[in-house]
Amino acid sequence: VNMRKYYFLLLIPFISVFANAQNTDSIFIKKLSDEIMVNGKAYDNLRQLCKQIGNRLSGSPQMYKAETWGMQTLEKSGADKVWKQPCMVPHWVRGGKDQLWTSVFVSANNPKMLDGRLENKYLDVLAIGNSEGTGNKVLTGEVVLVNSFDELENKKEQVKDKIVFFNYPFNETFVRTFAAYGDAAKYRTTGAGRAAKYGAKAVIVRSMSHATDNFPHTGAMRYDTAYSKIPAMAIGLRDADWLSARTTKGDIQVSMKSNAHFLPDTVAHNIIGELKGSVYPDQYITIGGHLDSWDVGEGAHDDGAGIVQTIEVMRALKALGYQPRYTIRFVLFANEENGLRGGTKYFEEAKAKNEKHLFALESDAGGFTPRGIGIAASDDVLKKIKSWSALLKPYGCDNLEKGGGGADIGQLKNVGAVLSSLTPDSQRYFDIHHARSDVFEAVNKRELHLGAVNMAALIYFVDKYGL
């Protein structure tokens, strides 16, 4: 009994030190939270980005305005250093209004439909990003309804010189909506190549969404270089249901027109702000989102939210006089949406300079209420990060789970970085993702700022305690 008492007495100083450290951390995280929730600039910055600049597709004039805005905002928010990192990016343009229509018989109030007329019914569509259009000419063809790639294989003899309509819906049983997106997105990304293999002249793809509205959702695709580059359009969900029902009743022809095309690659830039480390200035923590967006809506949730949260983390740390031990980089990545050239360039330069990267955090899942943080790390590192969960719990992000990262930071694992990603509530994200409805008004100020609080807290822990 005396020996137990002796060992317990030996442990008291260590328990006291641990408790004091936790108390110090708790106080600082509360200060971070208060600073962001009371004095935060993320929401106002997002208003500027969305309303003064708007959507920001790579190569567009708005993209370059956004780069200038990003540099100025990082400087104003207290960066020790801000610079542009050039990279070549694809320059795809929509080239005007995308159209899809068919002729329908409209009767004059005669129940026997003995009189009436044919009228064009226009369906709400967007050319899928990176697609080739119709050369601004009208392309007409019979529609072949296909509900899956397996069904395409069964109908491959029927699709030559036809327009294939991929009507694969989101799986509503997936509570995690990113799982539904991952399941369905292959029809957008590779559907045109699969259909062209069997001689289809174009494809229509059901939008990647759970939405109850009719906004079409664009996004990136890629062609199979072995086959023709045929036009590809995304269709709103209500019109997709109408077209599906109409097609099952018999043959139907549609006409489409699009001027989507590529211009030569052009120069864009990652915009990078930095807080210099006081102990390990040559070891790096990266936090970021992507500055580009699709050319519809305002890119508010995707990924204006991640951009302004990234800048807000830096502003809050500077406002509290925090001096990081590691060098922290705040990166506004170029060209995530249709090329990933910005993330690739950032990694390539890091590798060429033999930089040591400790940690990377990405916010690219919308500005909704934060629910957790995904961590792509070994069990030992994950255990250490999870030891901070009690201090994150008051702010909503104590769900620290294995698996995380993001498109822009993914390659940094090859220079040593542990990857992580903010996980906001996802139930509304795919209502607006890549659609006209992704506008500033869809973002809630407190939800947006609370995401920044949790990002700032995680960066603080990693910087203070390492991995």
N, C-alpha and C positions, 0 to 999 in steps of 0.2 A: 504493500500500500504506500509506504514511504517513497519507494522508487517511482511509483506512478506519479505521486505528488511532485517529486523532484523533476521528472521529465516534463510535467505540465508547466512547472515554473520556468523551465528552460524555453518552452514554446511561447510564453506570454509576450516577450518582446517582438517575436515574429508576427504573432496574431495582431498585436497593436500596430505594427508597421503596415500590415496588409489592410487593416480597418481604416487607418489614416489615409492610405493611398486611395481606397475606394471612396472615402468621404471627399477627398480632394477632387477625384474624377467626377463624382456626382455633382459637386458644386460647379465645376467648370462646364459640364454638359448642360446644366440648368442655365448657366450664363449664355452658352451658345444658343440654346433654345429661346431664351428671352430676347436675345439680340435679333434673331431671325424672325420670330413671331411678332415682335413689336416694331422693329426698325428695318425689317427685311426689304430688299429692293427687287427680289425676283419677279414678283407679279408686275410691278411697274416696268421692269426691263422687258418682260414678255409682251406687255402691251406695245412697247416701242417696236420690238422685233416684228410682231404680227401686223400692227396697224400702219407703221411707217414704212416697212419694207415688204411684208407679205410673204408669199411662198417663194422658195429659194432653190430651185432645181440647179444642179451643177451646170455651169456655163452660162447661166442666165444673168442679166444685169442685176437682178435682185440679190443673187449670190454674192456678187462683188460688193454691193452695198452692205450686206450682212457681215462680210469680212471686216470692212471698215468699222462698222458698229461694234463688232466683237473686240477689235483692238482697243477702241476708245473706252468701251465699258470695262474691260479688264484693267486698263490703266487707271481709270477713275475709281475702280474698286480696290486699288492698292497693290497691284502686282509689282514685284521688284524689277521685273523684266518682261517685256512682251515682244514677240516676233512672229513673222510669217514663215511657214515652212511650205515651199512650193511643191506641187505635184501635178502631173498631167491627169486630166479627168475626161470622161466621155461627155459629149455635148449632144444630148438627145432633145429634140423639140417636138411639141405636139403639132404645131403648125396650123392651128385653127380649131374649129369645132368638129368633134367627132359625131358622126350620125349613123343611126341604124333605124330602118323603118320597113314596114310591110303594108300592103293594101288590105283594108278590111271593109266589109260591106256594112254600111250604115243605113238602117231603114228609117223611113219617115213613119210615124206613129201608126203603122199598119201591122196588126198582129200576124197577118199572113205573109208579111215581108214581100208583098207583090211589087212594091216600089222602093226606091232607095238609090244609093250611090256608093261607089268605091271611094274611100278616102285613105290617105296615108296615116298610119299609126306610128308615131315616133317613140322609140324605146330609149330610155336614158342609159347612155354608155360612155365609157372613156377608153381611148386606146391604152393598152397596157404598155408600161414603160419599157423602152428599148425595142419596141415593135416597129416594123415597117408598115406604113399605112397603105392606102390604095392609090397613092400618087395623086390624091385629090380628085380621083375619078370615081364614078359609081361602080361598085362591084356587086353583082346580084347572083344569088345562088339558093338552092334548096337547102333547108336546114335538116341535119341529122342529129337527133337528140341522143346524147351519150351521158350516162350517169356515173361512169367510172372508166378507168383505163381497161379493166377487164372487158367491159361492154364494148369499148372501142375495138379491141381485138376480135370480138365476135362479129362486129359490123364492118370490119376493115374492107370488105369487098363492096360496101355500099357508099363509102365516103369520097370516092374519086370525083373531083370537080364539084364537091358539095361544101357547105359551111357546117363545120362540126360545132355543136353547142354542148359544152361540158357543164352539166348542171349538178355538180357535186356540192351538197350543202355542208355547212359546219355541223359537226357532231354535237348535238345539244347535251349529250350525256357527260361530256367532259366539263367538269366544274372549272378546271383551270383552262381558261380560254386560249392560252398560247398553245395548248395541246391540240385544240380544234384547228387553230391556224396552221400549225405544223402539219396536221393531217391533210388539210385541203389545199395548201399553197402550191403543191406540186402541179396542180392543174393549171394554175396561172404561169408558173415558171417554165414548165416543160410541155404543156399541152399543145402548143403550136407545132413544136418539133415532132411530137408523136403523131399528130394528125397529118402533117405534111408528108410523113413517111408513106402514107397510104393515098396521097394525091389530093388531100383536101385543099380548097382554095383560100380558106380563112377559118378562124375559130372565134367563138363567143364563149366567154367564161363567166360563170356565176361569181359574183363578187365575194371576196374573202371577208365575210361579215356575219354577225348575228342580227344585224339591225332590223328594225321594223319599218324603216323608211325606204325610199327608193334610190338613194344616192349610190351611184356606182363607185367602186373602190379600185383605183389603179394600183401600181406596184411593179416590180421588176420581173422581167422574163428573160430567157435566153433561148436562142435557136440551136437546133442540131445542125452543125455545119454540113452534114451530109445531104441535107434536104433543103427545099426552097424556104425562103423567109416569107411566110404568109402573114397577112394582117391578123391582129389579135385584139379583141375588145373585151372589156369587163362590163357586165350588165348589172343594173340595180336589182335588188332581190324581188321586188314586186313585179317588175317587168320580166324577170327570169321565171317567176311562177306563171305569169300569163303566157309566155312563149312556150314553156314546157307543156302547159295544158293544151295550148293550141296545136302544138306539134303532135301530141299524142292522138289528136282527132283526125289527122291526115296530113298530107304534104303541105308545106308552107314555104314560100320564098321570101327572103328578106334582101334588102339592099343596104350597103354600107358605104361610107365615105370617110376617109381620114387622110390627113397630110402629115402624119407622124414620120419623122426621119432623123437620121444622124447628120450632124455637122462634124468637121474634123475635131479631134481631141484638142483641148485647150488647157491653159494653166489655171489652177485654183490653189488654195492655200489652207493648210491647218493653221489655226490661230492659237498661239500658245502663250499663256501667262505663267509666271514662275514665282514661287516663294523659295528663297535660297535656304538650304539647310545649314544649321549651325554646328552640327556634329558630323554628319555624313553628307556633305554637299555633293558628292559624286555618286550618291545612291538615290533612286527616284521612286516617288509615289505618283501615280498618274490618276487623275479624275477627269471625266469628260462625258460629252454627248456629241451628237452630230449637228452641224450648223445647217446643212442642206435639208431640203424637204422636197416632196413632190410638188408639181406645178398647179395643184388645186387646193382650195382651202388656204390656210395660213401656217400650216405646220406647227400648230400650237402645242399639242401633246407630243407630236412626232416630228422633230424632237426639240422644239423650242423649250419645252419644260426642262429637259435634261441640260440644255445649254445654260439657262438662267439659274438652275440649281447649282451647277458647277461654279458659276461666277459668284453666287451667293455664299458658298462655302468659303471661298477665298476672302470675300469681303468681311464675313463674320469673324474669321480667324484674325484678320488684320485689325478689325475694330476692337477686339479684346486684347490686342497686343501680344498675341501668341507667336512665339518664335519656334518654327519647326526644327526638329533635329535632322530630318531627311529633307532633301529638296522635293517640293511638291509642285507638280506641273498640272495646270488646268487647261485642258485641250478641247478646243472647238473643232471637231474633225470635219474635213471636207468629204463629200461624195460617198456617204454611207449608202444612200438609197439605191443607186444604180451602178455601183462599181467598186466600192470599198477601197478606193485609191488612197484616201487620206489615212486610214488606219494602217494600210500596207506601207505607206511612205514613212509614217512615224516609227513603225517597227524596223524598217530597213535601215533608217538612219541610226536608230538605237543600236542595232546589231553592228553596223559599220564602225561606230565609235566605241564599241565594246562596253556599252553602258550597263550598269547593274540596276535592274528594276526589281524593287521589293514587292510592290503591290499596285493593282490597278482596279479602279471602281468606275463602272459605267451606269449612266441613267438613260435608258432608251425604251421605257415601257409606259410612258405617260406620266402626267402630273397628278395622278389620283392618290388617294390615301395610302401611305406606305404600310405594307403588311409584313415585310421581312427583307432579308438580304441573302442572296445566293452566293456561296463561296466555293470556288473550284480549288480545292486544296487537299493536302494529305490529311490523314486523320489527326495527326499530332497538331498541325497548324489549325485545323478546324476546332479542335478541342480548346486551344488557346483563345481563339476568337469567340467561341461560345462562352468562355468565362466572363465576357463582357455583357452578356445578354441581359442580366438583371438590371444593369445601368441603362440599357436601351429600352427596357420594357415600358417605362412611363411615356415613351414617345412613339410606341407602337411597332417597333422593329426588332423585337426580341426573338422572332422566328428566324434563326440563322441556320440555314440548311445547306447540305452539300450540293454542289452544282451551281454554277453561276458564270458570269463573264458577259461578253457581248461581242458584236461583230467588229467594232472598231478596235477593241483591246485584245481580241482573241490571240493574236500572234505574239503578244508580249510574254506569254508563258515560255517562249523560246529564248527569252533573255532573263529568265528567272522570276518573273512576276507571278504572284498569286492573284487570280482573277476573281472579281466579284461584281455583283449587279444589284441595284435597288429593285425590289419587287413590290410595286404598288398593287392595289386592288385592280384586277383586270377585267371586271365584268362589263364595263362600258367602253373599254379601249377599242375593241374591234367594231363598235358602232361608228367610230369616226376615223379609224385608221386609213390613211391614204385617200380620204374622201373630202368633198367640199365642206363637210361639216366639222373638220378639224380646225376650228377657229378659236380665237382668244376667249370668246364668251363661254366656251365649253370647259374652261379651266377654273377651278375653285381656288381662291387665294390661300386659304388655310391649308388645304390639302397639299398644294404646291410647296408652301413654305415648310410644312412638316416633313416632307420628303428631304428638303435641304438640311433640316435639323439632324435627321438620322444619318445622312451622308457625312455631314461635318463631324458628328460624334464618332463614326467609324474611322474616319481619317485621323482624328485625334488619337484614338486608341492605337492604331497601327503605328503612327509616328512616335508616340511616347514609349511604347513597349516593344516595337518591332515584332517580327514573326519567328 
